[in-house]
C-alpha cells in the first residue's frame, strides 16, 4: 500500500497532474489499491466532520440550556450579507441554520438580498432536462421561493435605500 501511495505522489509531482489524472495513469492492482486508499480517506474525513458537527451541536445545546433557557431569555443570532457569499456557501449556511441550529430559545435573523440567494439555490439545485415535455422546459427540482419559505418563518422585506 505504501508503494502505491509513493507512486501516486511521484506521478502527481513529476507531471503536475490532478488526482484523477494520476489514478488514470495507474492500472490493474495499483489503481484498485489507490481507489481503496482514497475511499478510506474520504470515509475518515466524513466521520470526522460528522463527529465535529455533533460535538458542536451538543456543546451549543448545553450552553443554551444553561445560559439562555436557565435565565428565561432568548439568544438572537444575526447572519448578515448571505447574498455576498459564494452561492453554494450561502445555501450551506441556510441549511446549517435549519438542520443543526434549530434550537429552543434561539432566533436567527438573516440579512440578505432574497433574489441573489434564490439564484444561488437554483445554482446549487439546477433544473433537470425533461425530454418528455414538448416545449423542452426543464423540471425545477427545488423552487427557491418554497425553499426559503420553509427556512424563514417571518420574512421582512425592506425597501431599497434611496
URCOR-V819294 format. One record per backbone hydrogen bond with DSSP energy under -1.0 kcal/mol. CO is the residue of the C=O (numbers start at 1). NH is the residue of the N-H. Records with the same first field share a line. If there is no record, write none. Layout:
BEGIN
CO = NH ; NH
END
This chain:
BEGIN
1 = 5
2 = 6
3 = 7
4 = 8
5 = 9
6 = 10
7 = 11
8 = 12
9 = 13
10 = 14
11 = 15
18 = 22
19 = 23
20 = 24
21 = 25
27 = 30
28 = 32
29 = 33
30 = 34
31 = 35
32 = 36
33 = 37
34 = 38
35 = 39
36 = 40
37 = 41
38 = 42
39 = 43
40 = 44
41 = 45
42 = 46
43 = 47
44 = 48
45 = 49
46 = 50
47 = 51
48 = 52
49 = 53
50 = 54
51 = 55
52 = 56
53 = 57
54 = 58
55 = 59
56 = 60
57 = 61
58 = 62
59 = 63
60 = 64
61 = 65
62 = 66
63 = 67
64 = 68 ; 69
68 = 73
69 = 72
75 = 107
77 = 109
79 = 111
81 = 84
82 = 85
86 = 90
87 = 91
88 = 92
89 = 93
90 = 94
91 = 95
92 = 96
93 = 97
94 = 98
95 = 99
96 = 100 ; 101
101 = 103
103 = 106
105 = 75
107 = 77
109 = 79
111 = 82
113 = 117
114 = 118
115 = 119
116 = 120
117 = 121
118 = 122
119 = 123
120 = 124
121 = 125
128 = 139
130 = 133
133 = 136
139 = 128
143 = 147
144 = 148
145 = 149
146 = 150
148 = 152
END
